Amino acid sequence: MITVNLEITLGGLRMKNPVTVGSGTFAYGQEYDAYFDIAQLGAVTTKSLTLKPRAGNKTPRLVETPAGMLNAIGLQNVGIDVYLRDKLPYLREKRCTIIANIYGHSPDEYVELARRIEAEAGADAIEANLSCPNVHDARTARGCALVAQDPNRVAEYTRALREATGLPLFIKLSPNVTDIAEPCLAAQEAGADAVSLINTLLGMGINPETRRPILANIVGGLSGPAIRPVAVKLVWDAAKVLRIPIIGMGGITNAADALQFILAGATAVAVGSMSFRQPDTALSVIRGLEDYCRRHGVAQISELVGAMRV
């Protein structure tokens, strides 16, 4: 029987397998450890961390859709101090590989977060969230203009982070753009080690009986199986122009879904909202990838990256 090697290197980060979890869907890891040993993941990706704790948006801020969900959580999190003091020790005790997702309102805030994380060994890699679609900004009643929608700002933020930290740096980008290649290339040229594709699609719902928005934030992010074909296509688009690796995500429910991203060009994948429905989905994806490789005579999972036949 063939021996399968699932190990990968993602922009300098060594992972025992190519499966992590989507930021915001897995809290800080400990919450899911009751369902499976989270140390089996290639990496645990944290909720977005900010300099100060955030309460998030007003409720209602989560609603199911026919093939996924809309959320406008608003980056509720404990803040960097509490994470380092209370959450990090558990992950280190479990010997998890950690990707810390961070969010700020300016390059300086991202830089401060990155420097603290590196100085206090708070993660093994950093994922900069430049693409949250449901955080209100004082400049506009319709919500924030995403950094990820402007390649020049992507480059500015990435460059500042690159200068601030030697940790592997991943930039999480938005599908809500005309051409995904532009922000991807901007991140690459400014020093990113990988890009994460995709964050949620913008969406909204209206209650016909009340004629009011279903979400208090009006607009939210659509995730789940409904967005998977879009996400796979954008990973494929990005892979055609990038030299750096991609973390693919968006509606992954099983190993077959994950393989679509890998074959399209992703080096790693992240399981997101499916963890709410089936908490050990990421573990089943890992097992499914190993089974697929064994059945198809693939000794090394990296052989499948970008191996779609056309």
Secondary structure, 3 states (H helix, E strand, C coil): CCCCECCEEECCEEECCCEEECCCCCCCCHHHCCCCCHHHCCCEECCCECCCCECCCCCCCEEEECCEEEECCCCCECCHHHHHHHHHHHHHHCCCCEEEEECCCCHHHHHHHHHHHHHCCCCCEEEEECCCCCCCECCECCCCCCHHHCHHHHHHHHHHHHHHCCCCEEEECCCCCCCCHHHHHHHHHCCCCEEEECCCEEEECEECCCCEECCCCCEEEEECHHHHHHHHHHHHHHHCCCCCCEEEECCCCCHHHHHHHHHHCCCEEEECCHHHHCCCHHHHHHHHHHHHHHHCCCCEHHHHCCCCCC
